[in-house]
């Protein structure tokens, strides 16, 4: 039985380009990019080249790319760093379905620094309504942070419309693009040549988070794209690396692998998205037609191309994961960052899903189109588990 990895939203498989780039750095000899000798200069050149490649691929200027240890740190730097550096107000606006690193950073500012937090609700598809954001924004709002796409249900937000609302008050906007940037045409919109790209979020965004391992790069590396000239308070203090915004010795090999993965992923992002959508739609149709009690979660159309998420009434999510794993199918029950938690998904609860149904959540995220045989195996396992749990033959 051939194993099938269907958990790319947690971590995409390592791309050969990323592996080759990291091996090349290690084979050349490890060195600190801040050291003043030939080996250090070589390491610095690797970091600078990687910064240029990522900036080019994502429509940013090299100086707007701040390397971090991953998406969580980049989100924290964006929210805490921008909020503490802004002289205007102490009011934050975010949505109810943001990644925990966004919500907890906002709550940290609320708890420790006395910020006021407005959490905008979402509809049953996980969409953030522009009118709800418009009602929440104020002249003294410090920051608006809404993710470009949700990791658990795949819904893609109308981030440009939200940014236009914030622009009325001159409010900085941060978007967590960790899930979206690897599978959609995403551009920060700073480079002149990126102006004609049919991509979002574009120039209306002040800061954007990306993470290496979603592109097929190594884990433990990410970046915050930060609009040039934007004041930001450092969260990590020390040697002043990354232009003083993020101190700490750079992960040279990881950064090289990150850049290689971003270049590889973005070079074919349009064609890949269409292929993933076709494969995902076939999977969704097969599940909904053959497995009683299943329902698709998230927006049925405005969603990440390889993302299929379901609830399965009457069956525990944990038993489904175990059965699918035994059948060689690696999937998840929601965000991998919430692993080990038995509580219902806050994202699904915010969408109005009942707690007992939210605990049946299942998420399939395709790193590549899957075969008909894999789809059939997935459906067969779900049908068998529903039959076992409900005592009915399906």
Secondary structure, DSSP 8 states (H G I E B T S, - for coil): ---EE-BTTT-----HHHHHHHHHHHHH----TT-SSHHHHHHHHHHHHHHHHHHHHTT--GGGEEEESSHHHHHHIIIIIHHHH--S-SEEEEETT--HHHHHHHHHHHHHH--EEEEE---TT----HHHHHHH--TTEEEEE--SB-TTT-BB--HHHHHHHHHHHT-EEEEE-TTTTTTS-EE---SGGGTTS--EEGGG-SEEEEEHHHHT--SS-EEEEE-TT-----SS-SS-TGGGTS-S---HHHHHHHHHHHHHHHHTHHHHHHHHHHHHHHHHHHHHHHSTTEEE-S-SSSB-TTEEEEEETTS-HHHHHHHHHHTTEE-BSS-GGGTT--S--HHHHHTT--HHHHTT-EEEE-SS---HHHHHHHHHHHHHHHHHHHT---
